[in-house]
Amino acid sequence: MLRQHAQTFRTAAWLGWQIESNWTDPLLFFVFSVLKPISSVLILVFMYNVVAQTGPGDPIFAFIYLGNAFYIYVGAVMADTSYAILDDRERYRTLKYLYVAPISVPVYLVGRAVARFVIGTLAVAITLAAGVLFFGLPISLARVDWPLFTASMLLGVASLASLGLVLGAWTLTIRNEPWFLGEAVAAAMYLFSGAIFPLDILPRWLQPIGFALPMSYWLELVRRSVLGDAAAAFPTFAALSDGQLLLILAAMTLVLAVIAAVAFRFFDRVARDRGLIDVVSNF
């Protein structure tokens, strides 16, 4: 069983890369992959300069910059894991063939998201490099806490993949405008995850939403591992140690994995009962 899942994952990852990269020649694809994150950076810097009216040396700039950069993974992993179901069901009309194949559909969906994860990693790297070269972002590879960074990234990506499976399973049962579900959820979480401002800025009655999201703890761990002491300028999670944050994130990831498994079985059964496996939305 494990060997079959590994083969499914590898094949799905290869297929996802072919789909994501075959729309143009390699040079144009590379240029697009570079320009898109750079454009996002320029928009962010312009907004920060207009609103904050302070230079990039302010600690809040590094807080916002890192949060915005790593939030790219939310769209790349969570949204695109759910989008893969719609892609195969409605664009390529192959989802029904996947269902009769001897594979695990959830494993296949996670494998499909690998290509977007690779592209997202490239975008994050370009964004961080631009921040260091042009805006003086205080990042040094020698000072990064790599064990903490690696652990937080593994748990963060796993939690995003679990959320993506929940959304993907849900889209199986939606016939009207399901295409924007993943992006809509990612956009909503952008405001509540502490990506662009500390959770303390939110109204008190909205703060529990942020504390209930795994992305809030993941982004805090990423900032601590990359910025070191500079991350302490915003004490939202100051009372929690790195180990406690990792434990909370690990517990949330485990809970989300269980929820994803239960949700997929539930929505899959609903889709089968209603004959929605190979339908086209809006018709």
ChimeraX attribute file (.defattr): number of C-alpha atoms within 10 A of each C-alpha:
attribute: neighborCount
match mode: 1-to-1
recipient: residues
	/A:1	8
	/A:2	7
	/A:3	8
	/A:4	12
	/A:5	18
	/A:6	14
	/A:7	16
	/A:8	23
	/A:9	24
	/A:10	16
	/A:11	15
	/A:12	21
	/A:13	21
	/A:14	15
	/A:15	17
	/A:16	21
	/A:17	20
	/A:18	12
	/A:19	12
	/A:20	14
	/A:21	15
	/A:22	10
	/A:23	10
	/A:24	10
	/A:25	9
	/A:26	11
	/A:27	9
	/A:28	11
	/A:29	14
	/A:30	14
	/A:31	10
	/A:32	12
	/A:33	16
	/A:34	17
	/A:35	13
	/A:36	13
	/A:37	22
	/A:38	20
	/A:39	12
	/A:40	14
	/A:41	20
	/A:42	13
	/A:43	11
	/A:44	16
	/A:45	19
	/A:46	13
	/A:47	12
	/A:48	18
	/A:49	13
	/A:50	9
	/A:51	9
	/A:52	13
	/A:53	10
	/A:54	12
	/A:55	14
	/A:56	20
	/A:57	12
	/A:58	11
	/A:59	17
	/A:60	20
	/A:61	22
	/A:62	23
	/A:63	24
	/A:64	19
	/A:65	22
	/A:66	23
	/A:67	24
	/A:68	22
	/A:69	23
	/A:70	23
	/A:71	22
	/A:72	19
	/A:73	25
	/A:74	27
	/A:75	21
	/A:76	25
	/A:77	30
	/A:78	30
	/A:79	29
	/A:80	29
	/A:81	31
	/A:82	31
	/A:83	26
	/A:84	21
	/A:85	27
	/A:86	22
	/A:87	15
	/A:88	16
	/A:89	22
	/A:90	15
	/A:91	11
	/A:92	9
	/A:93	15
	/A:94	15
	/A:95	21
	/A:96	14
	/A:97	12
	/A:98	14
	/A:99	13
	/A:100	8
	/A:101	10
	/A:102	10
	/A:103	16
	/A:104	15
	/A:105	19
	/A:106	25
	/A:107	18
	/A:108	25
	/A:109	25
	/A:110	26
	/A:111	28
	/A:112	30
	/A:113	27
	/A:114	24
	/A:115	24
	/A:116	24
	/A:117	22
	/A:118	15
	/A:119	20
	/A:120	23
	/A:121	17
	/A:122	16
	/A:123	22
	/A:124	21
	/A:125	16
	/A:126	20
	/A:127	25
	/A:128	21
	/A:129	16
	/A:130	17
	/A:131	22
	/A:132	14
	/A:133	9
	/A:134	9
	/A:135	16
	/A:136	14
	/A:137	22
	/A:138	15
	/A:139	16
	/A:140	10
	/A:141	8
	/A:142	8
	/A:143	11
	/A:144	17
	/A:145	15
	/A:146	14
	/A:147	10
	/A:148	17
	/A:149	17
	/A:150	13
	/A:151	15
	/A:152	24
	/A:153	18
	/A:154	12
	/A:155	21
	/A:156	27
	/A:157	20
	/A:158	20
	/A:159	29
	/A:160	24
	/A:161	30
	/A:162	27
	/A:163	25
	/A:164	29
	/A:165	33
	/A:166	25
	/A:167	26
	/A:168	29
	/A:169	26
	/A:170	21
	/A:171	25
	/A:172	25
	/A:173	21
	/A:174	17
	/A:175	14
	/A:176	11
	/A:177	10
	/A:178	19
	/A:179	18
	/A:180	12
	/A:181	18
	/A:182	23
	/A:183	18
	/A:184	13
	/A:185	16
	/A:186	19
	/A:187	14
	/A:188	10
	/A:189	19
	/A:190	20
	/A:191	16
	/A:192	23
	/A:193	26
	/A:194	29
	/A:195	23
	/A:196	21
	/A:197	19
	/A:198	22
	/A:199	24
	/A:200	15
	/A:201	11
	/A:202	16
	/A:203	9
	/A:204	9
	/A:205	7
	/A:206	13
	/A:207	17
	/A:208	13
	/A:209	15
	/A:210	21
	/A:211	16
	/A:212	13
	/A:213	17
	/A:214	21
	/A:215	28
	/A:216	25
	/A:217	27
	/A:218	29
	/A:219	23
	/A:220	25
	/A:221	27
	/A:222	25
	/A:223	23
	/A:224	19
	/A:225	21
	/A:226	22
	/A:227	22
	/A:228	16
	/A:229	10
	/A:230	15
	/A:231	20
	/A:232	15
	/A:233	11
	/A:234	16
	/A:235	12
	/A:236	14
	/A:237	18
	/A:238	11
	/A:239	9
	/A:240	12
	/A:241	11
	/A:242	18
	/A:243	11
	/A:244	12
	/A:245	19
	/A:246	20
	/A:247	13
	/A:248	16
	/A:249	23
	/A:250	22
	/A:251	15
	/A:252	20
	/A:253	22
	/A:254	16
	/A:255	13
	/A:256	22
	/A:257	20
	/A:258	13
	/A:259	16
	/A:260	23
	/A:261	15
	/A:262	13
	/A:263	19
	/A:264	21
	/A:265	15
	/A:266	13
	/A:267	19
	/A:268	19
	/A:269	15
	/A:270	17
	/A:271	20
	/A:272	13
	/A:273	10
	/A:274	10
	/A:275	11
	/A:276	18
	/A:277	22
	/A:278	19
	/A:279	18
	/A:280	15
	/A:281	18
	/A:282	9
	/A:283	6
